[in-house]
């Protein structure tokens, strides 16, 4: 049995981690023996261009790693050309679920191999037996890193009824103290959103939640700084409900909606009540519960009393409409190879 490179790989990467995302796709492709043509996000192309320049300086042969940039307007035509070209044997994409579905449909004509790391709607569950201080620390670190603009950020925070009020009070104090400003300010902890569309979506989610009965505990407003208008105050919302837009869609911003729950079965049902299944997190000190809940959550990754789930040795990816395929670990390398079976006779 042989493992062979699939061939030419087209990599399409997002803006939120412009170096890490392209490196995570390029590294296994090159290790497997594939050549790569990559398209970085139109919002953050310079990092990818710098990476290719560094690769050239290090001696990488011409044509092995290639970068093509395009505006938002011209990206669909460029990607459709890759999809139609039988020389492109694999597409690896990190981005929205609608785009991932389009790639899956259009690549069917040439039966390309696909790795799709798509949208999430991560639940963050705090059980009554959790270490509340650790849970608050965890949510602060995992929800508000990069301004909440990551696909694995907690999007829905479920807190048991018996510890709900204490958790919300502690969280609101911590969130309200976060300093908003550009990275050029040494004290800044929450920077700008990527563009005006992102700020508008966050504002729409908060306004919809408040209209449907949510209560703003802290934040809940746009912030203008000398650096520009693309800021949103770190926000905690209490009394969140399943019908709200932020329960159904990724907010991709510094907003933590708190949902109250009363028993394990209820929160498992609510956490799984989404077409997405990328990541989930929960805090508990009960080892039996830990195993039950970890197996019951319909996600590709689960953080248990921990939120730093991404690592180069760990398989990163989702289930349901959060995509398929894995990045990182040996499983990620397998996605850039195919298996050839050899059966030889007549040796004697």
N, C-alpha and C positions, 0 to 999 in steps of 0.2 A: 504494500500500500504506500502510495506517495502523497505528499501534500504539495500542491503546486500553486503558484500565484494566479489569481483570477485574471490578471491583465491590467488594462488601464482603469484607474479609479478616478471618478469625479467626486470631489469633496465640496460640499456647500456648508459654510459655517456661519454662526450667528455673531452678533456684535458684542454680546455681554462679556465674553471672555475671549477676546480676539487672538490672543497667543495660545492659551491653553487648549481651546477648541480645535484650532487647526493642527497643533502639535499632536493632539490625541488621535487625530485621523491620519496624519501623514506618517507618524512613527510606525504603527503596525503595517501600513501599506508598504512602506519601504523595507521593513524587516521581512515581510513575506515575499519581496521581490517584485512588487508592482511599481509602475510609474503612476504619477499623480498629476491631475490638473485640478486646481482648487479655485473656488470662487468665494472670497471673503464678503462679509456683509458690507453694503454700500456705506453704512455709517462709520465703519472702522477698517478701512482697507490698508492703512499704512503699516500696521503691525505685521500683517501677512507679507507685504512686500519687503519689509525689513528682514523677516525670517528667511525668505528666499535668497536675499542678498547675502545673509550670513552663511547660508548653506553653500552658496557659490564660492564664498571666500574660503570655506573649509574644504573645498575640493569636490563637491558633488558634481557629477557629470552633467553637462547640458542636456536638457530634455527630460531628466528624471523627475524633477519637481518644477511644476509650472503654475503660474498664478494668472488668472484672468479677472480683471475688475469690470464692473458694470454698474450703471445707475439703476435705481428701482424700476425705471421705465423700460430699460433694455434687458433686465435680468431674465424675464420669462422667455424671450426669444432665444437667448443664449442657452438656457437650461434645456429648453425643448430640443435644441440641436443636439445636445448630449444624449438626451433620451432617445432620439431617433437613430443615433449612430451606433451601429453594432460593434464598433471598435471599443466603445466604452462598456466595460463588462461589469462594473459595479458603481453604484451611487451611494455615498454616505452623506447623510443630511441631519443637521440639528436645527430645529426651528418649529414652526407652528404645525398643528395637526392638519388643517386644510391643505397646506402645501405638501405635507407628507403624503396625504391621500392622492393628490394630483400626481406626484412622482410615482407612486405605486401603480396607478392606472396607466399612465403614459409609458412606463417602462415595460409593461406587459408584452408589448409587440416584439421586443428583443429579449425578454426574460432575463433582465439584468438582476444581479444579486443586489439586495438593498439592506442598508442599515439605517434605521429611522429612529432618531431620538427626538421625540415630539413633546407637545405640551404636557403639563402636569396640573394637579390641583391637590397638592399635598396636605393631608390632615396631620395635625400635631395634637396628640391626645395626652391629657394630664389626668391620671387616675387618682382616686382618693388616697392611695397608699404611696404616692410619689413623693420624692424629696422636692418640695416646692421651690426652694432656693435654686436647686440644680435645674429644675424645669424652667424657671424664669431666666436663669443664665443661658440655658440652651436656646430658648426662643429668641432672646436678644441677639445671640450670635448668629443663629441660622436664618432668622427672618429678616434681619436688617442689614446683613452683609450685602455689599454692592447695591445698597438702597432697595433691597428686596427684588432686584432684577435678575433672578436666576430661576431656572426651571424646577429646581428642587427646593426652593424656599417654601416653608410652611405657608399655606394659603388659607386654611381653615383651622382654627384653634378650638379644640373641644376640652372643656374643663368640667370635672365632676362637681355636682351641685354642692357637696359638703366643703369643698375647698375653693369654690368659684370666686367668692367675694375677696378672699385673702389674696388669691392669685392675681385677680384683676387690679387690685389696689397696688400691689408690689410692682406689677408689670407697668402700670401707668406712670408710676413715679420714675422708673428707669427710662421709659420711652420718652417721657416729657423732658428729660434732662439731656437728650441727645442734641448735639449741636449741628445745625444745618449750615452748609457752606461749601465753597469750592475746595478742591484738594490743595490749593495753594495756601489755604489757611491751616495752620498747624493744629488748631483745635477742632477742625471739621470732622464729623463722624458720619454724616449723611450728605452725600453729594447730589448733583443734579440727576434728573431722569435723562434718558438718552435723547429725547426730542419732545416736541410739543404734543404729538399724538399720545405719547406715553402719559404725560401729565393729564391730558383730557380724559383718558380712560380711567385713571385713578380717581379723578374728581367725579366722574360719572358713577363709578362703583360706590363711592362714599355717599353721594347724594341719593342714589337709589336705596341704599341701606337705611339711611336716616328716614327717607320717605316711607319705608316699610316697617319702621319701628325701632331701628337700632339707635343706640345712644352713644354719642361721641364722648369718650372719657378723657382723651387728650388728642391734640392735633386736629385733623379734619379740615384742613384748609391748604390752599396753595401759598407758597412763600416766594417772594421776589427778593433777590439779593442784588448787590452791585454787579455780580457776575451774570445775571440774567433771570428769566422767568421760569426756567424748567425745574423748579423745586417743589416738593410737596412735604408738608410737615409730617414727621413720624406719627402714626395714628393708632389708637386703640379704640375699637368699637365694642360695646357690650350689647347684649340682647340680639345677637345676630340670629338669622333664621334661614332655613333652606331655600326659601323662595327668592332670596336676594341675589342679584347678579354676581356679587363677589363670592357666593357659595358655588356658583355654577361655572365661573370663568376664572382663569388666572388673572390676578390683579397686576402682577409684576411691578410692585411698588411697596413702599414702607407702611403698609396697612395691615393690622392684626385684628381680624374680627373674632370675637369670643362667642362660642356656642356653649350653652349649658347642657349637660347630660346627666342621667341618673343611674344608668346601669350599663354593664359591658355590652350586652346584646344590642342595646339602642345605639351606642356609639360606633360599634362595628358596622351596623347597618347604614348609619349616616355617612361614615367615612368612605364606605364602598359605593355609595349612591352617586356615582360619577362615571362618565365614560372613560376617564383618564386613570392611569395606574403607574405613575413613575416612581414616586417616593412617598413614604409615610414615616411618622415619628411617634413614639409614645414613651411616657415616663411611668414606671411602676417598680415597686420593690418586691412584688410577688412573682416568684420564679415560675409557678404554674401558669399564672396569667400571662407572663411574658411569652411562653411558648404557644399558648392558645391564640393570643392576639397576633403574634408575628405570623402565624400560619393563616389566620383568618383574613388579614388585610390583603386586598387584591392590588398589590403593587410589585414592581420589580426589585425594589430596594426598601429596607426597613431599618430605621435607626432606633435602637432601644437604649434609652437613657443617654443618647448620643446623637449628634446631628451632622458631624463631619464624616459623611458616608462616602465621599468621593476620594479614591486613592488609585494610584496607577496599578496596584496589584489586585484591585477589586473590579468585578464585572459591573459596568454601569449601563443601565437601560431599563425600559419599562415594559408593561403589558397593556392589554386593551388598546385604547386609542392613543396611548403614549408611545406606541411604536414597537419595533422588534429589532433584534440584533443586540450585540453588546460591544462596549468600548472598554479598554483596559483589560488586564489579566490575559491569560492564555486564550480565554474564550473570545476576547476581542481580536486576537491574532487569527483565530480560525475563520473569522468573518471575511478575511482577505485572501483565503485559500480555498481550493476545492480538493476533493479527495479522488485520487486515481487508483483503481484496483488493478494489480498486475497478476496475471495467471499464466505461467510459462511452463511448457512441457518440452519433451524431446531433448533433454540435456544429456542422456546417456549415449 
